[in-house]
Amino acid sequence: MFCDRITVMKSGRVVAGGTPAEVITEELIRDVYGVRAVVTPDGPDGRPSVRFLPRR
């Protein structure tokens, strides 16, 4: 919604870069941020929408 390309970093290193649809995945969110989420392509223009899940 706010950008055409994104870069995700962890501990000062680039983990992923590209369009939001390419980069924002459930696995990336889990690995980088340590949280569970559901990613669906139902945002504006088919961009990913993220819903965070409660902790187990």
PDB file of N, CA, C, O and CB in Angstrom:
ATOM      1  N   MET A   1       0.820  -1.183   0.000  1.00  0.00           N
ATOM      2  CA  MET A   1       0.000   0.000   0.000  1.00  0.00           C
ATOM      3  C   MET A   1       0.873   1.260   0.000  1.00  0.00           C
ATOM      4  O   MET A   1       0.501   2.282  -0.577  1.00  0.00           O
ATOM      5  CB  MET A   1      -0.938  -0.009   1.204  1.00  0.00           C
ATOM      6  N   PHE A   2       2.034   1.177   0.651  1.00  0.00           N
ATOM      7  CA  PHE A   2       2.866   2.361   0.789  1.00  0.00           C
ATOM      8  C   PHE A   2       4.158   2.296  -0.014  1.00  0.00           C
ATOM      9  O   PHE A   2       4.853   3.305  -0.132  1.00  0.00           O
ATOM     10  CB  PHE A   2       3.190   2.576   2.226  1.00  0.00           C
ATOM     11  N   CYS A   3       4.497   1.138  -0.569  1.00  0.00           N
ATOM     12  CA  CYS A   3       5.753   1.042  -1.310  1.00  0.00           C
ATOM     13  C   CYS A   3       5.649  -0.001  -2.423  1.00  0.00           C
ATOM     14  O   CYS A   3       4.811  -0.902  -2.380  1.00  0.00           O
ATOM     15  CB  CYS A   3       6.911   0.694  -0.361  1.00  0.00           C
ATOM     16  N   ASP A   4       6.517   0.146  -3.410  1.00  0.00           N
ATOM     17  CA  ASP A   4       6.568  -0.803  -4.523  1.00  0.00           C
ATOM     18  C   ASP A   4       7.633  -1.875  -4.311  1.00  0.00           C
ATOM     19  O   ASP A   4       7.529  -2.976  -4.852  1.00  0.00           O
ATOM     20  CB  ASP A   4       6.834  -0.065  -5.827  1.00  0.00           C
ATOM     21  N   ARG A   5       8.651  -1.550  -3.524  1.00  0.00           N
ATOM     22  CA  ARG A   5       9.732  -2.499  -3.225  1.00  0.00           C
ATOM     23  C   ARG A   5      10.084  -2.366  -1.751  1.00  0.00           C
ATOM     24  O   ARG A   5       9.998  -1.283  -1.173  1.00  0.00           O
ATOM     25  CB  ARG A   5      10.993  -2.243  -4.130  1.00  0.00           C
ATOM     26  N   ILE A   6      10.483  -3.489  -1.149  1.00  0.00           N
ATOM     27  CA  ILE A   6      10.883  -3.464   0.259  1.00  0.00           C
ATOM     28  C   ILE A   6      12.172  -4.262   0.445  1.00  0.00           C
ATOM     29  O   ILE A   6      12.507  -5.133  -0.357  1.00  0.00           O
ATOM     30  CB  ILE A   6       9.757  -4.031   1.164  1.00  0.00           C
ATOM     31  N   THR A   7      12.877  -3.942   1.516  1.00  0.00           N
ATOM     32  CA  THR A   7      14.054  -4.687   1.935  1.00  0.00           C
ATOM     33  C   THR A   7      13.853  -5.044   3.399  1.00  0.00           C
ATOM     34  O   THR A   7      13.500  -4.188   4.210  1.00  0.00           O
ATOM     35  CB  THR A   7      15.380  -3.863   1.714  1.00  0.00           C
ATOM     36  N   VAL A   8      14.076  -6.305   3.735  1.00  0.00           N
ATOM     37  CA  VAL A   8      13.944  -6.767   5.116  1.00  0.00           C
ATOM     38  C   VAL A   8      15.339  -7.092   5.621  1.00  0.00           C
ATOM     39  O   VAL A   8      16.111  -7.791   4.965  1.00  0.00           O
ATOM     40  CB  VAL A   8      12.990  -8.014   5.226  1.00  0.00           C
ATOM     41  N   MET A   9      15.647  -6.567   6.811  1.00  0.00           N
ATOM     42  CA  MET A   9      16.958  -6.799   7.408  1.00  0.00           C
ATOM     43  C   MET A   9      16.811  -7.454   8.772  1.00  0.00           C
ATOM     44  O   MET A   9      15.820  -7.250   9.473  1.00  0.00           O
ATOM     45  CB  MET A   9      17.740  -5.483   7.530  1.00  0.00           C
ATOM     46  N   LYS A  10      17.814  -8.244   9.135  1.00  0.00           N
ATOM     47  CA  LYS A  10      17.880  -8.853  10.462  1.00  0.00           C
ATOM     48  C   LYS A  10      19.335  -8.788  10.912  1.00  0.00           C
ATOM     49  O   LYS A  10      20.236  -9.239  10.205  1.00  0.00           O
ATOM     50  CB  LYS A  10      17.341 -10.343  10.453  1.00  0.00           C
ATOM     51  N   SER A  11      19.550  -8.226  12.083  1.00  0.00           N
ATOM     52  CA  SER A  11      20.901  -8.104  12.641  1.00  0.00           C
ATOM     53  C   SER A  11      21.853  -7.411  11.675  1.00  0.00           C
ATOM     54  O   SER A  11      23.013  -7.804  11.548  1.00  0.00           O
ATOM     55  CB  SER A  11      21.448  -9.480  13.003  1.00  0.00           C
ATOM     56  N   GLY A  12      21.359  -6.372  10.990  1.00  0.00           N
ATOM     57  CA  GLY A  12      22.201  -5.592  10.098  1.00  0.00           C
ATOM     58  C   GLY A  12      22.465  -6.205   8.743  1.00  0.00           C
ATOM     59  O   GLY A  12      23.250  -5.662   7.965  1.00  0.00           O
ATOM     60  N   ARG A  13      21.829  -7.326   8.441  1.00  0.00           N
ATOM     61  CA  ARG A  13      22.031  -7.997   7.156  1.00  0.00           C
ATOM     62  C   ARG A  13      20.725  -8.059   6.380  1.00  0.00           C
ATOM     63  O   ARG A  13      19.651  -8.247   6.952  1.00  0.00           O
ATOM     64  CB  ARG A  13      22.595  -9.414   7.363  1.00  0.00           C
ATOM     65  N   VAL A  14      20.837  -7.900   5.076  1.00  0.00           N
ATOM     66  CA  VAL A  14      19.664  -7.999   4.212  1.00  0.00           C
ATOM     67  C   VAL A  14      19.239  -9.461   4.121  1.00  0.00           C
ATOM     68  O   VAL A  14      20.034 -10.330   3.762  1.00  0.00           O
ATOM     69  CB  VAL A  14      19.959  -7.416   2.796  1.00  0.00           C
ATOM     70  N   VAL A  15      17.983  -9.715   4.448  1.00  0.00           N
ATOM     71  CA  VAL A  15      17.424 -11.067   4.391  1.00  0.00           C
ATOM     72  C   VAL A  15      16.663 -11.270   3.087  1.00  0.00           C
ATOM     73  O   VAL A  15      16.726 -12.345   2.491  1.00  0.00           O
ATOM     74  CB  VAL A  15      16.497 -11.325   5.597  1.00  0.00           C
ATOM     75  N   ALA A  16      15.943 -10.240   2.643  1.00  0.00           N
ATOM     76  CA  ALA A  16      15.143 -10.352   1.424  1.00  0.00           C
ATOM     77  C   ALA A  16      14.900  -8.967   0.851  1.00  0.00           C
ATOM     78  O   ALA A  16      14.923  -7.969   1.572  1.00  0.00           O
ATOM     79  CB  ALA A  16      13.799 -11.070   1.702  1.00  0.00           C
ATOM     80  N   GLY A  17      14.670  -8.920  -0.441  1.00  0.00           N
ATOM     81  CA  GLY A  17      14.334  -7.674  -1.100  1.00  0.00           C
ATOM     82  C   GLY A  17      13.524  -7.949  -2.345  1.00  0.00           C
ATOM     83  O   GLY A  17      13.707  -8.978  -2.997  1.00  0.00           O
ATOM     84  N   GLY A  18      12.635  -7.041  -2.677  1.00  0.00           N
ATOM     85  CA  GLY A  18      11.811  -7.196  -3.873  1.00  0.00           C
ATOM     86  C   GLY A  18      10.467  -6.538  -3.668  1.00  0.00           C
ATOM     87  O   GLY A  18      10.322  -5.644  -2.835  1.00  0.00           O
ATOM     88  N   THR A  19       9.491  -6.981  -4.423  1.00  0.00           N
ATOM     89  CA  THR A  19       8.147  -6.437  -4.263  1.00  0.00           C
ATOM     90  C   THR A  19       7.524  -7.006  -2.995  1.00  0.00           C
ATOM     91  O   THR A  19       7.944  -8.068  -2.535  1.00  0.00           O
ATOM     92  CB  THR A  19       7.266  -6.755  -5.500  1.00  0.00           C
ATOM     93  N   PRO A  20       6.541  -6.335  -2.423  1.00  0.00           N
ATOM     94  CA  PRO A  20       5.891  -6.880  -1.230  1.00  0.00           C
ATOM     95  C   PRO A  20       5.355  -8.301  -1.453  1.00  0.00           C
ATOM     96  O   PRO A  20       5.464  -9.144  -0.564  1.00  0.00           O
ATOM     97  CB  PRO A  20       4.754  -5.963  -0.799  1.00  0.00           C
ATOM     98  N   ALA A  21       4.782  -8.571  -2.620  1.00  0.00           N
ATOM     99  CA  ALA A  21       4.248  -9.908  -2.900  1.00  0.00           C
ATOM    100  C   ALA A  21       5.349 -10.966  -2.922  1.00  0.00           C
ATOM    101  O   ALA A  21       5.105 -12.115  -2.554  1.00  0.00           O
ATOM    102  CB  ALA A  21       3.505  -9.909  -4.235  1.00  0.00           C
ATOM    103  N   GLU A  22       6.546 -10.600  -3.343  1.00  0.00           N
ATOM    104  CA  GLU A  22       7.667 -11.539  -3.381  1.00  0.00           C
ATOM    105  C   GLU A  22       8.278 -11.766  -2.004  1.00  0.00           C
ATOM    106  O   GLU A  22       8.711 -12.874  -1.686  1.00  0.00           O
ATOM    107  CB  GLU A  22       8.731 -11.037  -4.334  1.00  0.00           C
ATOM    108  N   VAL A  23       8.314 -10.722  -1.194  1.00  0.00           N
ATOM    109  CA  VAL A  23       9.087 -10.748   0.049  1.00  0.00           C
ATOM    110  C   VAL A  23       8.267 -11.145   1.271  1.00  0.00           C
ATOM    111  O   VAL A  23       8.738 -11.923   2.100  1.00  0.00           O
ATOM    112  CB  VAL A  23       9.701  -9.402   0.287  1.00  0.00           C
ATOM    113  N   ILE A  24       7.062 -10.632   1.393  1.00  0.00           N
ATOM    114  CA  ILE A  24       6.291 -10.839   2.621  1.00  0.00           C
ATOM    115  C   ILE A  24       5.634 -12.215   2.601  1.00  0.00           C
ATOM    116  O   ILE A  24       4.622 -12.434   1.935  1.00  0.00           O
ATOM    117  CB  ILE A  24       5.221  -9.733   2.791  1.00  0.00           C
ATOM    118  N   THR A  25       6.240 -13.135   3.350  1.00  0.00           N
ATOM    119  CA  THR A  25       5.720 -14.494   3.466  1.00  0.00           C
ATOM    120  C   THR A  25       5.595 -14.854   4.942  1.00  0.00           C
ATOM    121  O   THR A  25       6.193 -14.215   5.807  1.00  0.00           O
ATOM    122  CB  THR A  25       6.636 -15.510   2.724  1.00  0.00           C
ATOM    123  N   GLU A  26       4.818 -15.874   5.204  1.00  0.00           N
ATOM    124  CA  GLU A  26       4.670 -16.344   6.587  1.00  0.00           C
ATOM    125  C   GLU A  26       6.008 -16.805   7.139  1.00  0.00           C
ATOM    126  O   GLU A  26       6.318 -16.563   8.305  1.00  0.00           O
ATOM    127  CB  GLU A  26       3.642 -17.486   6.669  1.00  0.00           C
ATOM    128  N   GLU A  27       6.802 -17.470   6.307  1.00  0.00           N
ATOM    129  CA  GLU A  27       8.098 -17.979   6.747  1.00  0.00           C
ATOM    130  C   GLU A  27       9.058 -16.838   7.083  1.00  0.00           C
ATOM    131  O   GLU A  27       9.759 -16.891   8.093  1.00  0.00           O
ATOM    132  CB  GLU A  27       8.708 -18.878   5.670  1.00  0.00           C
ATOM    133  N   LEU A  28       9.089 -15.814   6.242  1.00  0.00           N
ATOM    134  CA  LEU A  28       9.974 -14.677   6.499  1.00  0.00           C
ATOM    135  C   LEU A  28       9.587 -13.978   7.797  1.00  0.00           C
ATOM    136  O   LEU A  28      10.457 -13.652   8.605  1.00  0.00           O
ATOM    137  CB  LEU A  28       9.931 -13.681   5.327  1.00  0.00           C
ATOM    138  N   ILE A  29       8.316 -13.749   8.005  1.00  0.00           N
ATOM    139  CA  ILE A  29       7.864 -13.089   9.240  1.00  0.00           C
ATOM    140  C   ILE A  29       8.246 -13.916  10.460  1.00  0.00           C
ATOM    141  O   ILE A  29       8.695 -13.371  11.468  1.00  0.00           O
ATOM    142  CB  ILE A  29       6.337 -12.863   9.211  1.00  0.00           C
ATOM    143  N   ARG A  30       8.070 -15.226  10.370  1.00  0.00           N
ATOM    144  CA  ARG A  30       8.438 -16.105  11.482  1.00  0.00           C
ATOM    145  C   ARG A  30       9.951 -16.071  11.733  1.00  0.00           C
ATOM    146  O   ARG A  30      10.392 -15.942  12.875  1.00  0.00           O
ATOM    147  CB  ARG A  30       7.978 -17.549  11.196  1.00  0.00           C
ATOM    148  N   ASP A  31      10.732 -16.186  10.670  1.00  0.00           N
ATOM    149  CA  ASP A  31      12.189 -16.258  10.822  1.00  0.00           C
ATOM    150  C   ASP A  31      12.802 -14.933  11.273  1.00  0.00           C
ATOM    151  O   ASP A  31      13.730 -14.937  12.082  1.00  0.00           O
ATOM    152  CB  ASP A  31      12.822 -16.687   9.514  1.00  0.00           C
ATOM    153  N   VAL A  32      12.316 -13.819  10.779  1.00  0.00           N
ATOM    154  CA  VAL A  32      12.909 -12.515  11.087  1.00  0.00           C
ATOM    155  C   VAL A  32      12.365 -11.930  12.383  1.00  0.00           C
ATOM    156  O   VAL A  32      13.120 -11.394  13.194  1.00  0.00           O
ATOM    157  CB  VAL A  32      12.661 -11.545   9.947  1.00  0.00           C
ATOM    158  N   TYR A  33      11.052 -12.033  12.574  1.00  0.00           N
ATOM    159  CA  TYR A  33      10.425 -11.363  13.718  1.00  0.00           C
ATOM    160  C   TYR A  33      10.014 -12.317  14.841  1.00  0.00           C
ATOM    161  O   TYR A  33       9.673 -11.871  15.936  1.00  0.00           O
ATOM    162  CB  TYR A  33       9.217 -10.603  13.251  1.00  0.00           C
ATOM    163  N   GLY A  34      10.042 -13.624  14.578  1.00  0.00           N
ATOM    164  CA  GLY A  34       9.722 -14.598  15.614  1.00  0.00           C
ATOM    165  C   GLY A  34       8.252 -14.640  15.991  1.00  0.00           C
ATOM    166  O   GLY A  34       7.912 -14.987  17.122  1.00  0.00           O
ATOM    167  N   VAL A  35       7.375 -14.291  15.054  1.00  0.00           N
ATOM    168  CA  VAL A  35       5.937 -14.342  15.306  1.00  0.00           C
ATOM    169  C   VAL A  35       5.250 -15.133  14.200  1.00  0.00           C
ATOM    170  O   VAL A  35       5.758 -15.252  13.085  1.00  0.00           O
ATOM    171  CB  VAL A  35       5.343 -12.915  15.405  1.00  0.00           C
ATOM    172  N   ARG A  36       4.089 -15.665  14.538  1.00  0.00           N
ATOM    173  CA  ARG A  36       3.293 -16.402  13.551  1.00  0.00           C
ATOM    174  C   ARG A  36       2.324 -15.437  12.879  1.00  0.00           C
ATOM    175  O   ARG A  36       1.772 -14.541  13.518  1.00  0.00           O
ATOM    176  CB  ARG A  36       2.522 -17.588  14.219  1.00  0.00           C
ATOM    177  N   ALA A  37       2.131 -15.637  11.593  1.00  0.00           N
ATOM    178  CA  ALA A  37       1.231 -14.767  10.841  1.00  0.00           C
ATOM    179  C   ALA A  37       0.638 -15.530   9.669  1.00  0.00           C
ATOM    180  O   ALA A  37       1.176 -16.544   9.225  1.00  0.00           O
ATOM    181  CB  ALA A  37       1.970 -13.505  10.346  1.00  0.00           C
ATOM    182  N   VAL A  38      -0.481 -15.021   9.183  1.00  0.00           N
ATOM    183  CA  VAL A  38      -1.096 -15.521   7.959  1.00  0.00           C
ATOM    184  C   VAL A  38      -0.994 -14.406   6.934  1.00  0.00           C
ATOM    185  O   VAL A  38      -1.410 -13.275   7.185  1.00  0.00           O
ATOM    186  CB  VAL A  38      -2.596 -15.967   8.189  1.00  0.00           C
ATOM    187  N   VAL A  39      -0.435 -14.735   5.777  1.00  0.00           N
ATOM    188  CA  VAL A  39      -0.278 -13.754   4.710  1.00  0.00           C
ATOM    189  C   VAL A  39      -1.197 -14.147   3.558  1.00  0.00           C
ATOM    190  O   VAL A  39      -1.137 -15.270   3.056  1.00  0.00           O
ATOM    191  CB  VAL A  39       1.211 -13.663   4.238  1.00  0.00           C
ATOM    192  N   THR A  40      -2.046 -13.209   3.146  1.00  0.00           N
ATOM    193  CA  THR A  40      -2.952 -13.457   2.025  1.00  0.00           C
ATOM    194  C   THR A  40      -2.824 -12.302   1.030  1.00  0.00           C
ATOM    195  O   THR A  40      -2.541 -11.170   1.425  1.00  0.00           O
ATOM    196  CB  THR A  40      -4.435 -13.613   2.517  1.00  0.00           C
ATOM    197  N   PRO A  41      -3.030 -12.586  -0.256  1.00  0.00           N
ATOM    198  CA  PRO A  41      -2.881 -11.542  -1.274  1.00  0.00           C
ATOM    199  C   PRO A  41      -4.163 -10.734  -1.482  1.00  0.00           C
ATOM    200  O   PRO A  41      -4.562 -10.488  -2.620  1.00  0.00           O
ATOM    201  CB  PRO A  41      -2.456 -12.165  -2.591  1.00  0.00           C
ATOM    202  N   ASP A  42      -4.803 -10.326  -0.397  1.00  0.00           N
ATOM    203  CA  ASP A  42      -6.084  -9.630  -0.545  1.00  0.00           C
ATOM    204  C   ASP A  42      -6.017  -8.149  -0.206  1.00  0.00           C
ATOM    205  O   ASP A  42      -7.049  -7.505  -0.010  1.00  0.00           O
ATOM    206  CB  ASP A  42      -7.112 -10.283   0.320  1.00  0.00           C
ATOM    207  N   GLY A  43      -4.811  -7.610  -0.138  1.00  0.00           N
ATOM    208  CA  GLY A  43      -4.673  -6.180   0.105  1.00  0.00           C
ATOM    209  C   GLY A  43      -4.898  -5.405  -1.187  1.00  0.00           C
ATOM    210  O   GLY A  43      -5.224  -6.001  -2.214  1.00  0.00           O
ATOM    211  N   PRO A  44      -4.732  -4.098  -1.153  1.00  0.00           N
ATOM    212  CA  PRO A  44      -4.904  -3.283  -2.356  1.00  0.00           C
ATOM    213  C   PRO A  44      -4.010  -3.772  -3.498  1.00  0.00           C
ATOM    214  O   PRO A  44      -2.831  -4.059  -3.289  1.00  0.00           O
ATOM    215  CB  PRO A  44      -4.599  -1.816  -2.047  1.00  0.00           C
ATOM    216  N   ASP A  45      -4.560  -3.864  -4.673  1.00  0.00           N
ATOM    217  CA  ASP A  45      -3.818  -4.289  -5.875  1.00  0.00           C
ATOM    218  C   ASP A  45      -3.192  -5.675  -5.740  1.00  0.00           C
ATOM    219  O   ASP A  45      -2.183  -5.955  -6.387  1.00  0.00           O
ATOM    220  CB  ASP A  45      -2.731  -3.284  -6.187  1.00  0.00           C
ATOM    221  N   GLY A  46      -3.772  -6.550  -4.908  1.00  0.00           N
ATOM    222  CA  GLY A  46      -3.231  -7.896  -4.733  1.00  0.00           C
ATOM    223  C   GLY A  46      -2.006  -7.968  -3.851  1.00  0.00           C
ATOM    224  O   GLY A  46      -1.356  -9.010  -3.772  1.00  0.00           O
ATOM    225  N   ARG A  47      -1.684  -6.880  -3.191  1.00  0.00           N
ATOM    226  CA  ARG A  47      -0.526  -6.894  -2.297  1.00  0.00           C
ATOM    227  C   ARG A  47      -0.854  -7.687  -1.048  1.00  0.00           C
ATOM    228  O   ARG A  47      -2.023  -7.826  -0.690  1.00  0.00           O
ATOM    229  CB  ARG A  47      -0.095  -5.459  -1.926  1.00  0.00           C
ATOM    230  N   PRO A  48       0.158  -8.206  -0.383  1.00  0.00           N
ATOM    231  CA  PRO A  48      -0.096  -9.059   0.773  1.00  0.00           C
ATOM    232  C   PRO A  48      -0.736  -8.321   1.944  1.00  0.00           C
ATOM    233  O   PRO A  48      -0.440  -7.160   2.225  1.00  0.00           O
ATOM    234  CB  PRO A  48       1.185  -9.683   1.223  1.00  0.00           C
ATOM    235  N   SER A  49      -1.606  -9.034   2.597  1.00  0.00           N
ATOM    236  CA  SER A  49      -2.231  -8.569   3.833  1.00  0.00           C
ATOM    237  C   SER A  49      -1.754  -9.517   4.925  1.00  0.00           C
ATOM    238  O   SER A  49      -1.763 -10.734   4.737  1.00  0.00           O
ATOM    239  CB  SER A  49      -3.822  -8.533   3.727  1.00  0.00           C
ATOM    240  N   VAL A  50      -1.336  -8.969   6.070  1.00  0.00           N
ATOM    241  CA  VAL A  50      -0.762  -9.788   7.145  1.00  0.00           C
ATOM    242  C   VAL A  50      -1.677  -9.758   8.352  1.00  0.00           C
ATOM    243  O   VAL A  50      -2.096  -8.696   8.814  1.00  0.00           O
ATOM    244  CB  VAL A  50       0.654  -9.292   7.529  1.00  0.00           C
ATOM    245  N   ARG A  51      -1.980 -10.954   8.856  1.00  0.00           N
ATOM    246  CA  ARG A  51      -2.749 -11.073  10.101  1.00  0.00           C
ATOM    247  C   ARG A  51      -1.880 -11.864  11.073  1.00  0.00           C
ATOM    248  O   ARG A  51      -1.517 -13.011  10.808  1.00  0.00           O
ATOM    249  CB  ARG A  51      -4.164 -11.779   9.867  1.00  0.00           C
ATOM    250  N   PHE A  52      -1.555 -11.246  12.184  1.00  0.00           N
ATOM    251  CA  PHE A  52      -0.714 -11.900  13.175  1.00  0.00           C
ATOM    252  C   PHE A  52      -1.554 -12.812  14.049  1.00  0.00           C
ATOM    253  O   PHE A  52      -2.686 -12.481  14.403  1.00  0.00           O
ATOM    254  CB  PHE A  52       0.025 -10.864  14.034  1.00  0.00           C
ATOM    255  N   LEU A  53      -0.991 -13.969  14.397  1.00  0.00           N
ATOM    256  CA  LEU A  53      -1.681 -14.970  15.191  1.00  0.00           C
ATOM    257  C   LEU A  53      -1.221 -14.878  16.648  1.00  0.00           C
ATOM    258  O   LEU A  53      -0.093 -14.468  16.924  1.00  0.00           O
ATOM    259  CB  LEU A  53      -1.429 -16.385  14.624  1.00  0.00           C
ATOM    260  N   PRO A  54      -2.100 -15.261  17.577  1.00  0.00           N
ATOM    261  CA  PRO A  54      -1.700 -15.239  18.991  1.00  0.00           C
ATOM    262  C   PRO A  54      -0.605 -16.267  19.259  1.00  0.00           C
ATOM    263  O   PRO A  54      -0.451 -17.248  18.532  1.00  0.00           O
ATOM    264  CB  PRO A  54      -2.915 -15.511  19.903  1.00  0.00           C
ATOM    265  N   ARG A  55       0.135 -16.016  20.303  1.00  0.00           N
ATOM    266  CA  ARG A  55       1.174 -16.972  20.706  1.00  0.00           C
ATOM    267  C   ARG A  55       0.529 -18.250  21.180  1.00  0.00           C
ATOM    268  O   ARG A  55      -0.590 -18.244  21.692  1.00  0.00           O
ATOM    269  CB  ARG A  55       2.076 -16.386  21.811  1.00  0.00           C
ATOM    270  N   ARG A  56       1.231 -19.333  21.011  1.00  0.00           N
ATOM    271  CA  ARG A  56       0.727 -20.641  21.439  1.00  0.00           C
ATOM    272  C   ARG A  56       0.928 -20.824  22.914  1.00  0.00           C
ATOM    273  O   ARG A  56       0.566 -21.866  23.462  1.00  0.00           O
ATOM    274  CB  ARG A  56       1.411 -21.769  20.678  1.00  0.00           C
TER     275      ARG A  56
END
